[in-house]
Structures are given as structure tokens and as C-alpha cells.
Amino acid sequence: MNLLEDPRFALYEEILLRENAKYNLTAITDTAEIRQKHFADSLALLDDLELPPGAAVLDVGSGAGFPGVPLALARPDWRVTLLEATGKKARFLQMLASELGLPLAVIHARAETAAHDPALRARFDLVTARAVAALPLLCELCLPYVKVGGIFAAYKGAGERAGAELEQARHAMAVLGARCEKITEETTAYGQRTRIMLRKRSQTPTMYPRNHGAMRKKPL
């Protein structure tokens, strides 16, 4: 069965369009584009990796729920947490989880702050981020959440830009305890998409992530 045939994706689309003006969720309002650019793009990660049943997954900067909510719909055995810094979007995610009947945890917090919480730090088998920031900054924000042996998956757009970001992030990866394991590039009717998989090899030093100003002023 095509995962997108699950009727909960149609309900998700309905909720997204219904609440979009209130919560400023997406510029994409065409239903075909929502299915491809949001839903199918989120689910493409399932072709890149295998995680055991019960895996702990964190979606950083979840926004309207991508990729975390589609992944939770496709893999109900995963324990998915959504992290969102904007209050109204966190409230939307809580409502969305309720209407879809998903046991999602939603955390309203900044990523650089929550990463120092012992209940969240180095606790996740998979951490995802989609259209959040440049890769060096993403590494500092996201890798502290990944347990040793786990994966950080960054969703990116054009392959050439993503490749350049990967080179720029080499130092950050070394400092934070990760290495690039896999890059997947796809050309679709809606443009080129890239997913970068980083494997956590060692614990991230406790000073990371730094505060937002320090990360912007002096990126790794």
C-alpha cells in the first residue's frame, strides 16, 4: 500500500489548509504540491535508513510537522517527539497530534536550550531537521540530541548547495562527534532534494550547543 493512501494524510492536509492562516504554517496550498513537497519528501527518509521498532525520534524545528508527523504516521512503532520554538506552532502541533490520534510528544523550547536537558540530550536514535538552517549550525543544534551510534538526518534542497554546506560543516562534525555516512540526491518533478545522514561516533562536548548569538557570531 502506498503510504500516502492512509486516510490520515488526507485529514492532515485538511487540517493544514484549515489552520494555515491562523498559524502561518506553509506557503504551499496546492494539494498536489502538499502531497509531494511535504508528505512524500518527509517519507523519503524511510528509504535511506532502517531503525528498530520503538526507536526514539526527534524532529527539531518541526513547524507544521515536517518531517516528524508523516514519519510518525508511517511508523507508529517509533516514539516521535516534535521540538518547536514558536509557541503558536507548538500549539498547532499539539492540536494536530490530537486530531490525528498520534501519541506525539510536543516540546515548546529553543533547540539550543533544550539540548542541555539531561532528559533529551543524547537520547535519540534519529534526529531530523528540514529547512531549518545551514548545515554547520544544524550540526551544533541537533547532534547533541543524538545518542552515540544514532543518526542525524538533514533535509536539504538543491544538491550543489547541500554539497557545499557539507564541506563547510566538516569541522563542526569533527568537533561534535559525527561523520557523514550517506548523501541521497533525488530529482523530482518539484525540484532536486538532498538528504544528508550523519552518524554520531562520540559524545558531543558538554559546552555545545552554545547560545544563539555565539553560534551566529562564530560558527563551527
KAGITA-V717579 format. One record per pair of residues at least 6 apart in sequence whose C-alpha atoms are under 8 Angstrom apart, sorted by the first residue. I is the first residue (numbers start at 0). J is the second residue. D is the distance in Angstrom with one decimal. If there is no record, write none. Layout:
i=I j=J d=D
i=I j=J d=D
This chain:
i=2 j=73 d=6.6
i=3 j=34 d=7.8
i=3 j=38 d=7.6
i=3 j=39 d=7.6
i=7 j=72 d=7.7
i=7 j=99 d=6.5
i=8 j=38 d=8.0
i=8 j=69 d=7.8
i=10 j=99 d=7.4
i=11 j=95 d=7.6
i=11 j=99 d=7.2
i=12 j=30 d=7.5
i=12 j=33 d=7.4
i=14 j=95 d=7.4
i=15 j=24 d=7.4
i=15 j=63 d=7.7
i=16 j=28 d=6.8
i=18 j=24 d=7.9
i=19 j=25 d=6.7
i=22 j=87 d=6.3
i=22 j=88 d=6.2
i=22 j=91 d=7.1
i=24 j=62 d=6.8
i=24 j=63 d=5.4
i=24 j=88 d=7.6
i=25 j=63 d=7.3
i=27 j=33 d=6.3
i=35 j=189 d=7.7
i=36 j=189 d=7.1
i=37 j=65 d=6.7
i=37 j=66 d=7.6
i=38 j=65 d=7.6
i=38 j=66 d=7.6
i=38 j=69 d=6.2
i=40 j=66 d=7.9
i=41 j=65 d=6.2
i=41 j=66 d=4.4
i=41 j=67 d=7.7
i=41 j=69 d=6.4
i=41 j=70 d=6.9
i=42 j=66 d=7.2
i=42 j=69 d=6.4
i=42 j=70 d=6.0
i=42 j=73 d=7.7
i=44 j=194 d=7.6
i=47 j=183 d=7.5
i=50 j=124 d=7.8
i=52 j=76 d=5.5
i=52 j=77 d=6.2
i=53 j=76 d=5.2
i=53 j=77 d=4.7
i=53 j=78 d=6.0
i=54 j=76 d=7.5
i=54 j=77 d=5.0
i=54 j=78 d=6.0
i=54 j=123 d=7.7
i=54 j=124 d=6.0
i=54 j=125 d=7.7
i=55 j=77 d=6.1
i=55 j=78 d=4.8
i=55 j=79 d=6.1
i=55 j=80 d=7.9
i=55 j=122 d=7.5
i=55 j=123 d=5.0
i=55 j=124 d=5.3
i=55 j=125 d=6.6
i=56 j=77 d=6.9
i=56 j=78 d=6.0
i=56 j=79 d=4.7
i=56 j=80 d=6.1
i=56 j=123 d=5.6
i=56 j=124 d=6.1
i=56 j=125 d=4.8
i=56 j=126 d=5.7
i=56 j=127 d=7.8
i=57 j=67 d=7.4
i=57 j=79 d=5.9
i=57 j=80 d=4.8
i=57 j=81 d=5.9
i=57 j=82 d=7.1
i=57 j=123 d=6.6
i=57 j=125 d=6.4
i=57 j=126 d=4.7
i=57 j=127 d=6.3
i=58 j=65 d=7.9
i=58 j=66 d=7.1
i=58 j=67 d=5.4
i=58 j=79 d=7.6
i=58 j=80 d=6.3
i=58 j=81 d=5.0
i=58 j=82 d=6.0
i=58 j=126 d=5.8
i=58 j=127 d=4.8
i=58 j=128 d=5.9
i=59 j=81 d=6.5
i=59 j=82 d=5.0
i=59 j=83 d=6.7
i=59 j=110 d=6.9
i=59 j=126 d=7.2
i=59 j=127 d=6.1
i=59 j=128 d=5.2
i=59 j=141 d=7.1
i=60 j=81 d=7.6
i=60 j=82 d=5.7
i=60 j=83 d=4.8
i=60 j=84 d=6.8
i=60 j=110 d=7.6
i=60 j=128 d=6.5
i=60 j=129 d=7.7
i=60 j=131 d=6.4
i=61 j=67 d=6.8
i=61 j=81 d=5.8
i=61 j=82 d=5.9
i=61 j=83 d=5.5
i=61 j=128 d=7.4
i=61 j=129 d=7.8
i=62 j=83 d=6.3
i=62 j=85 d=8.0
i=62 j=88 d=5.9
i=62 j=89 d=7.5
i=62 j=92 d=7.9
i=63 j=88 d=6.8
i=63 j=91 d=7.6
i=63 j=92 d=6.9
i=64 j=81 d=7.5
i=64 j=92 d=6.6
i=65 j=129 d=7.0
i=66 j=127 d=7.4
i=66 j=128 d=7.6
i=66 j=129 d=6.9
i=67 j=79 d=6.9
i=67 j=80 d=7.7
i=67 j=81 d=6.7
i=67 j=127 d=7.6
i=71 j=77 d=6.6
i=71 j=78 d=7.8
i=71 j=79 d=6.3
i=71 j=101 d=7.6
i=71 j=103 d=8.0
i=72 j=101 d=7.7
i=78 j=103 d=7.3
i=79 j=103 d=5.6
i=79 j=104 d=6.6
i=80 j=103 d=5.8
i=80 j=104 d=4.6
i=80 j=105 d=5.8
i=80 j=106 d=7.4
i=81 j=92 d=7.9
i=81 j=103 d=7.2
i=81 j=104 d=6.2
i=81 j=105 d=4.8
i=81 j=106 d=6.1
i=82 j=89 d=7.8
i=82 j=105 d=6.0
i=82 j=106 d=4.9
i=82 j=107 d=6.1
i=82 j=108 d=6.7
i=82 j=109 d=7.9
i=82 j=110 d=7.2
i=83 j=89 d=5.6
i=83 j=105 d=7.6
i=83 j=106 d=6.3
i=83 j=107 d=5.2
i=83 j=108 d=6.0
i=83 j=109 d=6.9
i=83 j=110 d=7.8
i=84 j=107 d=5.4
i=84 j=108 d=4.7
i=84 j=109 d=4.7
i=84 j=110 d=7.2
i=85 j=107 d=7.0
i=85 j=108 d=7.8
i=86 j=107 d=6.4
i=89 j=105 d=6.8
i=89 j=106 d=7.1
i=89 j=107 d=5.7
i=92 j=105 d=6.9
i=93 j=105 d=6.3
i=96 j=102 d=6.8
i=96 j=103 d=6.1
i=110 j=140 d=6.1
i=110 j=141 d=7.6
i=111 j=140 d=5.7
i=111 j=208 d=5.5
i=111 j=209 d=6.7
i=111 j=210 d=6.3
i=111 j=211 d=7.1
i=112 j=208 d=7.9
i=112 j=210 d=7.7
i=113 j=119 d=7.1
i=114 j=120 d=5.4
i=114 j=140 d=7.6
i=114 j=141 d=7.9
i=114 j=143 d=6.2
i=114 j=144 d=6.1
i=114 j=208 d=7.1
i=115 j=205 d=7.9
i=115 j=208 d=7.9
i=119 j=144 d=6.2
i=120 j=143 d=5.9
i=120 j=144 d=4.5
i=120 j=145 d=7.2
i=120 j=146 d=7.8
i=121 j=143 d=5.9
i=121 j=144 d=4.4
i=121 j=145 d=4.6
i=121 j=146 d=4.1
i=121 j=147 d=7.1
i=121 j=202 d=7.8
i=122 j=144 d=6.0
i=122 j=145 d=6.1
i=122 j=146 d=5.3
i=123 j=144 d=6.1
i=123 j=145 d=4.9
i=123 j=146 d=5.4
i=123 j=149 d=7.0
i=124 j=145 d=6.2
i=124 j=146 d=6.1
i=124 j=148 d=7.6
i=124 j=149 d=4.5
i=124 j=150 d=6.2
i=125 j=145 d=6.5
i=125 j=149 d=5.8
i=125 j=150 d=4.9
i=125 j=151 d=5.8
i=125 j=152 d=7.3
i=126 j=141 d=6.8
i=126 j=142 d=7.8
i=126 j=144 d=7.1
i=126 j=145 d=6.3
i=126 j=150 d=6.4
i=126 j=151 d=4.8
i=126 j=152 d=6.2
i=127 j=141 d=7.9
i=127 j=151 d=5.9
i=127 j=152 d=4.9
i=127 j=153 d=5.9
i=127 j=154 d=7.7
i=128 j=137 d=7.7
i=128 j=141 d=7.9
i=128 j=152 d=6.7
i=128 j=153 d=5.2
i=128 j=154 d=6.3
i=129 j=153 d=6.1
i=129 j=154 d=4.7
i=129 j=155 d=6.8
i=130 j=154 d=6.7
i=130 j=155 d=6.6
i=131 j=137 d=7.5
i=133 j=164 d=6.8
i=134 j=153 d=7.6
i=134 j=164 d=5.7
i=134 j=165 d=6.7
i=134 j=167 d=7.8
i=134 j=168 d=6.1
i=135 j=164 d=7.2
i=135 j=165 d=7.9
i=135 j=167 d=6.6
i=135 j=168 d=4.5
i=135 j=171 d=6.0
i=135 j=172 d=7.9
i=135 j=218 d=7.0
i=135 j=219 d=6.5
i=136 j=214 d=6.9
i=136 j=215 d=8.0
i=136 j=218 d=6.7
i=136 j=219 d=7.6
i=137 j=153 d=8.0
i=138 j=168 d=7.6
i=138 j=171 d=6.7
i=138 j=172 d=6.8
i=138 j=175 d=7.6
i=139 j=171 d=7.1
i=139 j=175 d=7.1
i=139 j=207 d=6.5
i=139 j=208 d=5.3
i=139 j=209 d=7.9
i=139 j=219 d=7.9
i=140 j=208 d=5.8
i=141 j=151 d=7.1
i=142 j=151 d=6.5
i=142 j=175 d=6.9
i=142 j=177 d=7.8
i=142 j=199 d=7.3
i=142 j=203 d=7.2
i=143 j=175 d=7.6
i=143 j=202 d=7.7
i=143 j=203 d=5.7
i=143 j=207 d=7.1
i=143 j=208 d=7.2
i=145 j=151 d=6.8
i=145 j=199 d=6.7
i=146 j=199 d=6.9
i=146 j=202 d=7.7
i=147 j=199 d=5.1
i=147 j=200 d=5.6
i=147 j=201 d=5.6
i=147 j=202 d=6.3
i=148 j=198 d=6.3
i=148 j=199 d=5.2
i=148 j=200 d=6.0
i=148 j=201 d=8.0
i=149 j=198 d=5.9
i=149 j=199 d=5.5
i=150 j=196 d=6.5
i=150 j=197 d=5.6
i=150 j=198 d=4.8
i=150 j=199 d=6.1
i=151 j=196 d=5.8
i=151 j=197 d=5.1
i=151 j=198 d=6.5
i=151 j=199 d=7.5
i=152 j=194 d=6.6
i=152 j=195 d=5.6
i=152 j=196 d=4.6
i=152 j=197 d=6.4
i=153 j=194 d=5.6
i=153 j=195 d=5.2
i=153 j=196 d=6.6
i=154 j=192 d=7.6
i=154 j=193 d=6.1
i=154 j=194 d=4.6
i=154 j=195 d=6.6
i=155 j=161 d=6.2
i=155 j=192 d=6.1
i=155 j=193 d=4.9
i=155 j=194 d=5.8
i=155 j=195 d=7.5
i=156 j=190 d=8.0
i=156 j=191 d=6.0
i=156 j=192 d=4.6
i=156 j=193 d=5.6
i=157 j=190 d=7.6
i=157 j=191 d=5.2
i=157 j=192 d=5.8
i=157 j=193 d=6.6
i=158 j=184 d=6.4
i=158 j=191 d=6.6
i=158 j=192 d=6.6
i=158 j=193 d=5.6
i=161 j=193 d=7.0
i=168 j=219 d=7.5
i=170 j=219 d=6.4
i=171 j=219 d=5.0
i=172 j=178 d=6.0
i=174 j=203 d=7.6
i=174 j=204 d=7.9
i=175 j=201 d=7.8
i=175 j=202 d=7.3
i=175 j=203 d=4.7
i=175 j=204 d=6.7
i=175 j=207 d=7.9
i=176 j=199 d=5.9
i=176 j=200 d=5.4
i=176 j=201 d=4.7
i=176 j=202 d=6.0
i=176 j=203 d=5.6
i=177 j=197 d=6.1
i=177 j=198 d=5.4
i=177 j=199 d=4.3
i=177 j=200 d=5.1
i=177 j=201 d=6.9
i=178 j=197 d=5.4
i=178 j=198 d=5.5
i=178 j=199 d=6.8
i=178 j=200 d=7.1
i=179 j=195 d=7.4
i=179 j=196 d=6.0
i=179 j=197 d=4.4
i=179 j=198 d=6.3
i=180 j=195 d=8.0
i=180 j=196 d=5.6
i=180 j=197 d=5.4
i=180 j=198 d=6.0
i=181 j=195 d=6.1
i=181 j=196 d=5.1
i=181 j=197 d=7.1
i=182 j=193 d=7.0
i=182 j=194 d=5.8
i=182 j=195 d=4.7
i=182 j=196 d=6.2
i=183 j=193 d=5.5
i=183 j=194 d=5.2
i=183 j=195 d=6.6
i=184 j=191 d=7.1
i=184 j=192 d=5.8
i=184 j=193 d=4.5
i=184 j=194 d=6.6
i=185 j=191 d=5.6
i=185 j=192 d=5.3
i=185 j=193 d=6.4
i=186 j=192 d=6.4
i=208 j=214 d=7.9
